[in-house]
């Protein structure tokens, strides 16, 4: 496999991991926000999704 394909696969994997974690926790936070009528759940879950996404990015780069 060429170096370009390896780099492309790594970039796709990293971007989908970050996007997936943010979207997953965003949806969970959205439902908690609507259930308990508080914006703190949505904000906290988005921040948690970003932290987990960046941690996974760190693990894949390392």
Long-range contacts (C-beta under 8 A, 24 or more apart in sequence): 10-60, 13-60, 14-56, 14-57, 14-60, 14-61, 17-53, 17-56, 17-57, 17-60, 18-53, 18-54, 18-56, 18-57, 19-53, 20-53, 21-49, 21-50, 21-52, 21-53, 21-56, 22-46, 22-49, 22-50, 22-53, 23-49, 24-49, 25-49, 25-52
